[in-house]
Each structure stands twice: as structure tokens, then as C-alpha cells.
Amino acid sequence: MNHLPKTNATVTDPVCGMAIDPATAVGSSRHDGEKYYFCSRGCETKFDSAPATYSGAAVATTANASCYSTGHSCC
């Protein structure tokens, strides 16, 4: 899965599922050669503490989509 954007593209925060512009992302991390972007420091910290939980097939499941379900509570 390539998380690097093309022109005017958004990427998905792997923790909360929010669509974000990589140019304005609060943070980013690398895991297994992939770069991931985050909407908040909270999402970045969660990812960094357990990247395998949020990368690959586990990306943006309903269970961890806190930004959408609670009005962006991950920030």
C-alpha cells in the first residue's frame, strides 16, 4: 500500500481513518518502508506505540475511527 500522495491527493490517517492532506499533516512515521501521515499528535503516538496494529490490513477500521464517530476526539 502506497501512502505517498499524488498531486492534490489526500491520504488516510491509519489510526482514526480521517482523510488528510499530507502537506498539512500534523506528523508522519515510517513503518516497514511505508510512510504514514497523521491528523494529530495523539494518532501519531498511538501508531508509534503499536504500528503493526494500524498498518496494512488494519488501516482505518470502524472500531478505531474515533475522529468520525466523536467529532475528531483524537486531537
C-alpha positions in Angstrom: 0.0 0.0 0.0 1.5 3.3 -1.0 0.7 6.1 1.4 2.6 8.8 -0.6 0.2 11.1 -2.3 -0.1 12.2 -5.8 -0.8 15.9 -6.7 -3.8 17.2 -4.8 -4.4 13.8 -3.2 -5.4 13.0 0.4 -4.2 10.1 2.5 -5.9 8.2 5.3 -4.7 8.5 8.9 -4.2 4.8 9.8 -5.4 5.3 13.4 -8.7 7.2 13.0 -9.4 6.9 9.3 -9.6 10.6 8.7 -8.7 11.8 5.1 -5.9 14.4 5.4 -3.7 16.4 3.1 -0.1 15.2 3.6 1.2 18.7 3.2 -0.7 19.8 6.3 -0.5 16.6 8.3 0.5 17.1 12.0 3.0 14.3 11.8 4.3 11.3 10.0 6.0 8.0 10.7 7.7 5.2 8.8 6.9 1.5 9.3 8.1 -1.4 7.1 9.3 1.1 4.4 5.9 2.9 4.2 5.2 6.5 5.3 2.1 7.2 7.2 0.6 10.6 7.9 -1.5 11.7 11.0 -4.2 14.3 11.8 -3.0 14.7 15.4 -0.1 14.0 17.7 -2.4 11.6 19.5 -2.9 9.5 16.4 0.9 9.6 15.7 1.6 8.5 19.3 -0.9 5.6 19.1 0.6 4.5 15.8 4.2 4.7 17.0 3.4 2.6 20.1 2.0 -0.3 18.0 2.5 0.2 14.3 1.5 -3.3 13.3 -1.9 -2.7 14.8 -2.6 0.3 12.4 -0.7 -0.6 9.3 -1.6 -2.8 6.4 -4.9 -4.6 6.6 -5.8 -3.0 9.9 -5.9 0.5 8.5 -8.9 2.7 9.4 -11.4 0.1 10.7 -14.7 1.2 12.1 -13.5 0.3 15.6 -10.7 2.8 15.6 -12.4 5.6 13.6 -12.7 7.9 16.6 -12.3 11.1 14.5 -15.5 10.4 12.7 -17.6 8.9 15.4 -17.0 11.5 18.1 -16.2 14.7 16.2 -12.5 14.4 15.9 -11.7 13.4 19.5 -8.2 12.1 18.7 -6.8 15.7 18.6 
